[in-house]
Amino acid sequence: MSVTNPYQNEVIISWTEIHRDARFLSHLLLAKGPWKGIIAITKGGLIPAALIARELNIKLIDTVCISSYDGNSDGAAQNQKELEVIKMIEGDGDGFLLIDDLVDTGKTAKFIREKLPKAYFCTLYAKPEGKPLVDLYVKEFEQAEWIFFPWDIEYQFSVPIHHRAKIAPKE
């Protein structure tokens, strides 16, 4: 019997990893400050921004709200669409940290870089197409990997395989 890996080209990030990686990023950012505040890219940048704000004692947090994925499907089946700017901030980003969870194709990052060229752009994770657009990131993933964040998945009980196996009745 062959068992296929259900997570091929998929990576699941745990809450523990997010916290550890945000703290690591905070250590690197502490030496580069002081910072006026944080600009989180919603929705993915909200949790990393909150964790980094706590570690660096930053009280001012604002958001830019940009939609780049079609919400009609889940996970890797999502398609990128034209950027929809829901909320932008004034200024050039000077003295601010710009925080997101992941830079993927770089489509959103390129737009944000043009709007906030002086912000220091950090992500927890980067893929090859997007990483040249950020100043700092913690880990790199392959372009073909889909990243599942803890807020994307549900944890639930899984019945052990031996309970699911159909045992042929003895004759």
C-alpha positions as CSV (number, residue, x, y, z in Angstrom):
1,M,0.0,0.0,0.0
2,S,1.4,3.4,-0.9
3,V,0.8,6.4,1.2
4,T,1.1,9.8,-0.5
5,N,2.3,12.9,1.4
6,P,-0.8,15.1,1.7
7,Y,1.4,18.2,2.3
8,Q,3.5,18.0,-0.8
9,N,4.2,21.6,-1.8
10,E,2.4,22.8,1.3
11,V,3.9,24.1,4.5
12,I,1.9,24.5,7.7
13,I,3.2,27.2,10.1
14,S,2.2,26.8,13.8
15,W,1.4,29.5,16.3
16,T,4.7,28.6,18.1
17,E,6.7,29.2,14.9
18,I,4.9,32.5,14.2
19,H,5.8,33.7,17.7
20,R,9.4,32.5,17.6
21,D,10.0,34.0,14.2
22,A,8.4,37.3,15.1
23,R,10.6,37.5,18.3
24,F,13.7,36.7,16.1
25,L,12.7,39.5,13.7
26,S,12.2,41.8,16.7
27,H,15.7,41.2,17.9
28,L,17.1,42.2,14.5
29,L,14.8,45.3,14.4
30,L,15.7,46.5,17.8
31,A,19.2,47.5,16.7
32,K,17.9,49.2,13.6
33,G,15.4,51.5,15.5
34,P,14.1,53.6,17.0
35,W,10.8,53.4,15.1
36,K,7.9,55.8,14.9
37,G,5.4,53.0,14.5
38,I,4.3,50.0,12.6
39,I,2.2,49.8,9.4
40,A,0.6,46.3,9.1
41,I,-0.5,45.0,5.7
42,T,-3.9,43.4,6.3
43,K,-4.8,40.8,6.9
44,G,-1.7,38.6,7.1
45,G,0.5,41.3,8.7
46,L,-1.8,42.0,11.7
47,I,-0.6,39.2,14.0
48,P,3.1,39.6,13.2
49,A,2.7,43.4,13.7
50,A,1.1,42.9,17.1
51,L,3.8,40.5,18.2
52,I,6.6,42.8,17.0
53,A,4.9,45.9,18.6
54,R,4.9,44.1,21.9
55,E,8.5,43.1,21.7
56,L,9.7,46.6,20.6
57,N,7.2,48.5,22.8
58,I,5.7,50.3,19.8
59,K,2.4,51.8,20.5
60,L,1.5,53.3,17.2
61,I,0.1,50.8,14.7
62,D,-1.7,51.6,11.5
63,T,-2.8,49.5,8.5
64,V,-2.8,49.5,4.8
65,C,-5.6,47.3,3.5
66,I,-5.1,45.7,0.2
67,S,-6.8,42.6,-1.3
68,S,-4.9,40.6,-3.8
69,Y,-6.4,37.1,-3.7
70,D,-9.8,35.9,-4.9
71,G,-11.7,34.7,-1.9
72,N,-13.9,32.2,-3.7
73,S,-11.7,29.3,-3.0
74,D,-9.5,27.9,-0.2
75,G,-5.8,27.4,0.2
76,A,-3.6,26.9,-2.9
77,A,-6.7,27.0,-5.1
78,Q,-6.9,30.8,-4.6
79,N,-6.1,33.0,-7.5
80,Q,-4.3,36.3,-7.4
81,K,-6.5,39.1,-8.8
82,E,-5.9,42.8,-9.5
83,L,-5.0,44.7,-6.4
84,E,-7.9,46.3,-4.6
85,V,-6.8,49.1,-2.3
86,I,-9.3,49.4,0.5
87,K,-7.2,51.8,2.7
88,M,-3.9,53.5,2.3
89,I,-2.1,55.9,4.6
90,E,-0.5,59.3,3.9
91,G,3.2,59.9,3.8
92,D,6.2,58.0,2.5
93,G,6.7,55.6,5.5
94,D,9.8,57.3,6.9
95,G,10.7,55.9,10.3
96,F,8.0,53.2,10.1
97,L,8.2,49.4,10.0
98,L,6.0,47.9,7.3
99,I,5.0,44.4,8.4
100,D,3.5,41.5,6.5
101,D,3.4,37.7,7.1
102,L,4.7,36.7,3.7
103,V,6.0,38.2,0.4
104,D,5.0,35.8,-2.3
105,T,4.9,37.0,-6.0
106,G,5.8,40.5,-4.9
107,K,2.7,42.1,-6.6
108,T,1.4,43.7,-3.3
109,A,5.0,44.4,-2.1
110,K,5.9,46.3,-5.3
111,F,2.7,48.4,-5.0
112,I,3.4,49.2,-1.3
113,R,7.1,50.0,-2.0
114,E,6.0,52.6,-4.5
115,K,3.5,54.2,-2.0
116,L,5.7,54.0,1.1
117,P,9.3,54.0,-0.3
118,K,11.0,55.0,3.0
119,A,9.3,52.4,5.2
120,Y,11.5,49.5,6.4
121,F,9.7,46.5,4.9
122,C,9.8,43.3,7.0
123,T,8.1,39.9,6.5
124,L,8.3,36.7,8.5
125,Y,8.6,34.7,5.3
126,A,9.6,35.3,1.7
127,K,9.5,33.5,-1.6
128,P,12.1,34.0,-4.4
129,E,9.9,36.3,-6.6
130,G,9.1,38.7,-3.7
131,K,12.2,38.7,-1.5
132,P,14.1,41.4,-3.4
133,L,11.3,43.8,-2.4
134,V,11.7,43.5,1.4
135,D,14.4,44.7,3.6
136,L,14.3,41.8,6.1
137,Y,12.7,38.4,6.5
138,V,13.2,35.4,8.7
139,K,12.8,32.3,6.4
140,E,12.6,31.7,2.7
141,F,10.2,29.1,1.1
142,E,10.1,27.8,-2.5
143,Q,7.9,29.7,-4.9
144,A,5.7,26.6,-5.5
145,E,5.0,26.0,-1.8
146,W,1.7,27.1,-0.4
147,I,2.0,28.4,3.1
148,F,-0.8,27.7,5.6
149,F,-0.8,30.0,8.6
150,P,-2.4,29.0,11.9
151,W,-5.4,31.3,11.2
152,D,-6.0,29.5,7.9
153,I,-6.5,26.0,9.4
154,E,-8.6,24.3,12.1
155,Y,-7.1,21.8,14.5
156,Q,-9.4,18.8,15.1
157,F,-9.2,15.3,16.3
158,S,-8.1,12.7,13.7
159,V,-9.2,9.1,14.0
160,P,-6.2,6.8,14.2
161,I,-5.6,4.8,11.0
162,H,-6.1,1.5,12.8
163,H,-9.6,2.5,13.7
164,R,-10.4,3.5,10.1
165,A,-9.0,0.3,8.5
166,K,-11.6,-2.0,7.3
167,I,-10.8,-5.5,8.5
168,A,-12.1,-8.3,6.3
169,P,-14.2,-10.7,8.4
170,K,-12.6,-14.1,9.1
171,E,-14.5,-17.0,7.6
